[in-house]
C-alpha cells in the first residue's frame, strides 16, 4: 500500500536524497520542481496517473535525455519508496522503465516509511554538529605547534568520523527502498510483524522486522540483518526457520505475518 504523501513532500524527500550530490541536485531539481508544480504540489502522489505524466512529457518537454532524466530519477525514487500506487516510469517509455532497482546497483537499503523519516532526521542531527567541530578545530589551531597538538588531532579525528557517518547515512537514504505490503506476497520483510513459535520451548514470540537504524529490542523491533532477521526474512506462515543464536541453533515456526 502506497504512502499518503503530497507531491511537494515527495520532492522534499527527493531533494534530501541528493544532499551529497550537489551537481545532480543542480541539474535535476529544477525540472522536477516544474513537473510537480504542473501536476499539483498539494496533490497526493497516489493520484498521479501514467496518462497525465505522459501528457506532461508530450506537452512540456522535447523528449530529450536532458529533460527526461530528472523525471526518471524522481519517479524511480517515488516508486521504490512506495509514494505512488504504480510505477509511473512506464509513462516515460524508457528501456529501463520496468526496473528502478537497477538504479541501485544491488545496494538497496530496505526501510519502513518511519525509518526513512528517522534516517533524514539523523542526517540533519549529524550535520548540525559541524559548526561545533569546526569551532574545536579553530580553537586547537591557535596553538601554532602542530607537531604535538593533541586537541587538534582529536578534533580532526572527530571531524573525519562525523563526515564518514554523514556519508554512510546519505548513502542509505540514496538507496532507500520501501517495500509495500502487496509486493511482499505474505512473506516477512521490512515492516512486517511476525509471530513465531519456539518449537523447543513451545513459546510464542512477536517481532517486527526493521532496518538497522530502527532497531528497538525493548519494543520487539529486530534488524533484518540480525540472526533472527536473516532467518525469518522472506518466509511465510507455516515455514520453519533456524536461528543461529549464541547458545546454539533454535528452530521456530512462522505462525503469522502482518504487514
C-alpha positions as CSV (number, residue, x, y, z in Angstrom):
1,X,0.0,0.0,0.0
2,X,1.4,3.4,-1.0
3,X,2.2,6.1,1.5
4,X,-0.2,9.1,1.6
5,X,2.3,11.9,0.8
6,X,1.8,15.0,-1.3
7,X,3.9,15.8,-4.4
8,X,5.7,18.7,-2.7
9,X,6.6,16.4,0.3
10,X,7.9,13.8,-2.1
11,X,10.0,16.5,-3.7
12,X,11.5,17.4,-0.3
13,X,12.4,13.7,0.3
14,X,14.0,13.5,-3.2
15,X,16.0,16.7,-2.6
16,X,17.3,15.3,0.7
17,X,18.5,12.2,-1.1
18,X,20.6,14.4,-3.3
19,X,22.3,16.3,-0.5
20,X,25.7,14.7,-1.0
21,X,25.4,15.1,-4.8
22,X,25.2,18.8,-5.4
23,X,25.7,18.5,-9.2
24,X,22.8,16.1,-9.6
25,X,20.7,18.4,-7.4
26,X,21.6,21.4,-9.5
27,X,20.6,19.6,-12.8
28,X,17.6,17.6,-11.6
29,X,15.7,19.6,-9.1
30,X,14.5,22.5,-11.4
31,X,12.9,20.0,-13.9
32,X,11.3,18.0,-11.1
33,X,10.1,21.1,-9.4
34,X,8.5,22.3,-12.6
35,X,6.9,18.9,-13.2
36,X,5.4,18.8,-9.6
37,X,4.0,22.3,-10.0
38,X,2.4,21.4,-13.3
39,X,0.7,18.3,-11.9
40,X,-0.2,19.9,-8.5
41,X,2.1,20.5,-5.5
42,X,-0.6,19.6,-2.9
43,X,-2.0,16.5,-4.7
44,X,-1.2,13.1,-3.3
45,X,1.4,11.2,-5.3
46,X,-1.0,8.3,-5.4
47,X,-3.3,10.4,-7.5
48,X,-0.8,10.8,-10.3
49,X,-1.5,8.7,-13.4
50,X,0.6,7.4,-16.2
51,X,-1.7,9.3,-18.7
52,X,-1.0,12.7,-17.2
53,X,2.7,12.0,-16.8
54,X,2.8,11.0,-20.5
55,X,0.8,14.1,-21.4
56,X,3.3,16.3,-19.4
57,X,6.2,14.7,-21.3
58,X,4.5,15.3,-24.6
59,X,3.4,18.9,-24.0
60,X,6.2,20.3,-21.8
61,X,9.4,18.6,-22.9
62,X,11.2,17.8,-26.2
63,X,11.7,14.1,-25.1
64,X,15.5,14.5,-24.8
65,X,17.5,12.9,-22.1
66,X,18.2,16.3,-20.6
67,X,14.5,16.8,-19.9
68,X,13.6,13.2,-19.2
69,X,16.4,12.0,-16.9
70,X,15.5,14.2,-13.9
71,X,11.9,12.9,-14.1
72,X,13.1,9.4,-14.5
73,X,15.2,9.7,-11.3
74,X,12.4,11.3,-9.4
75,X,9.7,8.8,-10.4
76,X,12.1,5.8,-9.8
77,X,12.7,7.2,-6.3
78,X,9.0,7.7,-5.7
79,X,8.2,4.2,-6.9
80,X,10.7,2.4,-4.7
81,X,9.6,4.4,-1.6
82,X,6.0,3.5,-2.3
83,X,4.9,7.1,-2.8
84,X,2.9,6.0,-5.9
85,X,0.4,3.2,-6.4
86,X,2.1,2.1,-9.7
87,X,5.5,2.5,-11.3
88,X,5.0,5.7,-13.3
89,X,8.3,5.2,-15.1
90,X,6.4,3.3,-17.8
91,X,4.9,6.6,-18.8
92,X,8.3,7.8,-19.9
93,X,8.7,4.9,-22.4
94,X,12.3,4.3,-21.4
95,X,14.1,1.0,-21.9
96,X,14.8,1.0,-18.1
97,X,11.2,1.8,-17.2
98,X,10.5,-1.7,-15.8
99,X,13.1,-1.8,-13.1
100,X,14.1,1.1,-10.9
101,X,16.0,-1.4,-8.7
102,X,18.8,-1.4,-11.3
103,X,19.5,2.2,-10.3
104,X,20.7,0.9,-7.0
105,X,23.4,-1.4,-8.3
106,X,22.4,-4.1,-5.8
107,X,22.8,-1.7,-2.9
108,X,19.1,-1.3,-1.9
109,X,18.5,-0.3,1.7
110,X,15.1,-1.6,2.8
111,X,13.4,0.6,5.3
112,X,9.9,1.4,6.6
113,X,8.5,4.9,5.9
114,X,9.0,5.8,9.6
115,X,12.6,4.6,9.2
116,X,13.1,6.8,6.2
117,X,12.0,9.8,8.2
118,X,14.3,8.8,11.1
119,X,17.1,8.5,8.6
120,X,16.6,12.0,7.4
121,X,16.4,13.2,11.0
122,X,19.7,11.5,11.8
123,X,21.4,13.2,8.8
124,X,20.1,16.6,10.0
125,X,21.3,15.9,13.5
126,X,24.8,14.9,12.4
127,X,25.1,17.9,10.1
128,X,24.1,20.2,12.9
129,X,27.3,19.1,14.7
130,X,29.6,20.5,12.0
131,X,29.8,24.1,13.5
132,X,30.7,22.7,16.9
133,X,33.6,20.6,15.4
134,X,34.7,23.5,13.2
135,X,35.0,25.7,16.3
136,X,37.1,23.0,18.0
137,X,39.4,22.9,15.0
138,X,39.7,26.7,15.1
139,X,40.5,26.8,18.8
140,X,43.0,24.0,18.5
141,X,44.8,25.7,15.6
142,X,45.5,28.7,17.8
143,X,48.4,26.6,19.1
144,X,50.9,27.1,16.4
145,X,52.9,24.0,17.3
146,X,51.0,21.4,15.2
147,X,53.6,18.7,15.9
148,X,52.3,17.9,19.4
149,X,48.8,19.3,19.4
150,X,46.5,16.6,20.9
151,X,43.4,18.8,20.8
152,X,43.9,19.4,17.1
153,X,44.4,15.7,16.4
154,X,41.3,14.8,18.4
155,X,39.2,17.5,16.6
156,X,40.4,16.2,13.2
157,X,39.6,12.6,14.2
158,X,36.1,13.7,15.3
159,X,35.5,15.6,12.1
160,X,36.6,12.6,10.0
161,X,34.3,10.3,11.9
162,X,31.4,12.7,11.6
163,X,31.8,13.1,7.8
164,X,32.1,9.3,7.4
165,X,28.9,8.9,9.4
166,X,27.1,11.5,7.2
167,X,28.3,9.8,4.0
168,X,27.1,6.5,5.3
169,X,23.6,7.8,6.2
170,X,23.3,9.7,2.9
171,X,24.2,6.5,1.1
172,X,21.4,4.7,2.8
173,X,19.0,7.5,2.0
174,X,20.1,7.5,-1.6
175,X,19.5,3.7,-1.9
176,X,16.4,3.6,0.3
177,X,13.6,1.3,-0.8
178,X,10.2,0.9,0.9
179,X,8.5,-2.4,0.2
180,X,4.7,-2.1,0.2
181,X,2.6,-4.8,1.7
182,X,1.2,-6.1,-1.6
183,X,4.7,-6.7,-3.0
184,X,5.6,-8.9,-0.1
185,X,3.2,-11.7,-1.1
186,X,2.5,-12.6,2.5
187,X,6.2,-13.1,3.3
188,X,8.1,-11.4,6.1
189,X,10.1,-8.4,5.2
190,X,10.9,-4.9,6.5
191,X,7.9,-3.5,8.4
192,X,6.3,-7.0,9.0
193,X,5.1,-8.0,12.4
194,X,5.9,-11.7,12.7
195,X,4.6,-14.2,15.3
196,X,6.9,-17.1,15.9
197,X,6.6,-20.3,17.8
198,X,9.7,-21.6,19.5
199,X,9.3,-25.3,18.8
200,X,11.6,-26.4,21.7
201,X,10.2,-24.2,24.4
202,X,6.6,-24.2,22.9
203,X,6.6,-20.4,23.4
204,X,5.3,-17.7,21.1
205,X,7.3,-14.6,20.3
206,X,6.2,-11.5,18.4
207,X,8.8,-9.4,16.5
208,X,8.8,-6.6,14.0
209,X,11.4,-6.6,11.2
210,X,13.0,-3.2,10.7
211,X,16.1,-1.7,9.1
212,X,19.3,-1.5,11.2
213,X,18.8,2.2,12.1
214,X,15.3,1.4,13.5
215,X,16.2,-1.3,16.0
216,X,14.4,-1.2,19.3
217,X,14.7,-4.6,21.1
218,X,12.6,-3.4,24.1
219,X,9.6,-3.0,21.7
220,X,10.4,-6.1,19.6
221,X,11.9,-4.3,16.7
222,X,14.6,-6.6,15.2
223,X,17.0,-5.7,12.4
224,X,16.7,-7.7,9.2
225,X,20.4,-8.1,9.4
226,X,20.4,-9.8,12.8
227,X,20.5,-13.6,13.1
228,X,16.7,-13.6,13.8
229,X,16.0,-11.2,10.9
230,X,18.1,-13.1,8.4
231,X,16.4,-16.4,9.4
232,X,12.8,-15.0,9.2
233,X,13.2,-12.8,6.1
234,X,11.1,-13.8,3.1
235,X,9.4,-16.7,5.0
236,X,5.6,-17.2,5.2
237,X,3.1,-18.7,7.6
238,X,3.9,-22.4,8.2
239,X,7.6,-22.1,7.3
240,X,10.1,-23.4,9.9
241,X,13.3,-21.4,10.3
242,X,16.5,-21.9,12.3
243,X,18.1,-19.0,14.1
244,X,21.8,-19.3,14.9
245,X,21.8,-17.9,18.4
246,X,24.9,-17.7,20.7
247,X,23.5,-20.6,22.7
248,X,23.1,-22.7,19.7
249,X,20.5,-23.1,16.8
250,X,16.9,-22.6,17.7
251,X,14.0,-23.7,15.4
252,X,10.9,-21.5,15.1
253,X,7.7,-21.9,13.1
254,X,6.2,-18.8,11.5
255,X,2.6,-18.7,12.6
256,X,1.5,-15.2,11.5
257,X,2.8,-12.4,9.3
258,X,1.1,-9.0,9.3
259,X,2.2,-6.1,7.0
